[in-house]
Amino acid sequence: MVYPEPDLVISEKSETLVDGAFNVTYTVANIGGDAGTTSTTCIYVNGVQVATAACPALLAGQNDTNTVGPFDLSGCTINITVCADNANEVDESNETNNCRVNIWQVPDGTVCGYGDWEDDPANPCQERREIHRCISGSCTPSGEYEYQPKAEGEICGCTANNTLKRCDAGNCSDTGVCNSTSCGADVACDGKHPGEACGIYSTCNSTCKCVSPAPPNITSFAPPSPVNDTVCNWRTFNVSVNQTVNVSWYLNDSHLFTNVSVTEANYTLHAEVTGEHNVSAVATNANGTDMQTWVWNVSLLDNDGDGVSNAVEDGAPNGGDGNYDGIPDRDQSNVTSLLTATNQGEF
């Protein structure tokens, strides 16, 4: 006598995309002539078991529908197998029809993977990776990218002035700090800001180079040299300097006076001694020295320009009117009163 037996099969199966993954929905049906016991259903993706699910005892003609997942997309063409009574817990009339297999082609446009993370050419504080999408069953680079910021504070470059740039809230920002390892700053300026000292009398300049400051420079002076004066005149000399300095004044190498901590200075001299003199202004500070020297010609007063000074002609007889014409000799270029060769006060 032959007794009826249950027969479990997968009568229906489908796949659904869910947030970049997929679920599998299947129906276990008892197409046999008797009730079955509880059993286990297994799901395989590309030959690898990825899930199991309990199936209740089914009367003849009953079925049970279930959804499992989500499962990661492993490509754009996927072999999906669902097997009822995978552990042979139910004695069936047919033990060879438990599994249902299909090759599922993932819909075009579905994200199926990504390229490697790489630097974003447009933003050194950002990384990007290319999105791959399913096209006709193949996982293909799409030319689209997703982005993520780099770590806060990560080095992202250097400025033209050799200061370091770091990532700050997704932007490559200048730290203002000189760097000799990644940038071209001098080692003595490494970790310093432009303007800070980098040695004795040396400073980090605007491009992070350790430089000694330039010496002071006298940028203007007056009057022009040479200077011509007559005895008893007063003459003022002045200079302007591009740094704060001490200005020392000299007449024929003899120190006269020093202006302290100035950028402009002047000194006034009285013409007392005839002849050629040197007047010098020496500007000095810790950076160095600059000097301006004038040639100062001092002569006796000669009103009429005849080459004999007023002082000599005023000593002539008749109170300086040697020819008794009522006009002082010093005021007449055609009249000259001279001392005798012995120069003993005689004319």
ABEGO torsion letter per residue (X at the ends): XBBBBBBBBBABBBBBBBGGBBBBBBBBBBABABBBBBBBBBBBBGGBBABBBBBBBBBBGBBBBBBBOBBBBAEABBBBBBBBGAAGABBBABAAAABBBBBBBBBBGBBAEBBBBBBBAABAABBBBBBBBBBGGBBBBAGBBBBBBBBBGBBAEBBAAGBBBBBBGGBBBBAGBBBAAABABBAAABGBBBGBBAEBGBBBBAAGBBBBBBBBBBABBOBBOBBBBBBGBBBBBBBBBABBBBBBBBBGGBBABBBBGBABBBBBBBBABBEBBBBBBBBBBAAEBBBBBBBBBBBBBBAAGAGBBAAAAAABBGGGBAAGAGBBAAABAABBBBBBAAGAGBX
